[in-house]
Structure formats: structure tokens, C-alpha cells
Amino acid sequence: MSLQPSLKTAAVAGAWLALWAVPFERWMDKQHALGELQSNLLFLAFALVFFLLPGYFLVLGRQAPFARDWMFDHEERGRYAVVAKRMFAWFLSGGVVMAIWSAILPSSP
């Protein structure tokens, strides 16, 4: 199975991040017994599962890297514009879902 990144998968990646970022942040605020190393390792694991891997597979995709002079090549500019649109959809959907999710969740337990 090969995932092809699109605007829809980018929006799903943004929602995936937002749905888990708000509860994770609230949970981490309550973990006073964790040491700094444990806290940092938990954050890195969270970032890997909910930000980096979805960002790579669902937004950027596995494609040839852009050349240094991508702005002078019409085909490279087109590829860059597609990736930029997916990144915009990723962050927009994440921001919208995160704002709604933050308003729905209770502020204190």
C-alpha cells in the first residue's frame, strides 16, 4: 500500500495532530513527578508519532528533493507549489481542529 499525499491526507494529518496535542499537553502539565529527561523523551515520542511521521508520509510524500535553484525551473516551482498547498492545508486544519478541541475540553478536571 502506497500513500499518496494530497490535500485531504494533509488535512487528516493536521486533525490527527490537533486531536492528540491538546490532551497530551494537558496531561504533561499534570506530570510533576517526571524528570526532565523523561519529559523530553515523551515529547520526542509524541512529536515523532503525531507530527514528523504524518508530516512526511501524508503531507510531503516521498519524492525527489528540490534542487537549490528550484525557483528558476518551471516544473520544480509547480511541485513546490503543490507541497506548499498541502502544508497550508495541514496547518490550517490543525489550527481549526485545535481551536475547537481546546474550547470543547474542560479547562480543569
Secondary structure, 3 states (H helix, E strand, C coil): CCCCCCHHHHHHHHHHHHHHHHHHHHHHHCCCCCCHHHHHHHHHHHHHHHHHHHHHHHHHCCCCCCCCCHHHCHHHHHHHHHHHHHHHHHHHHHHHHHHHHHHHCCCCC
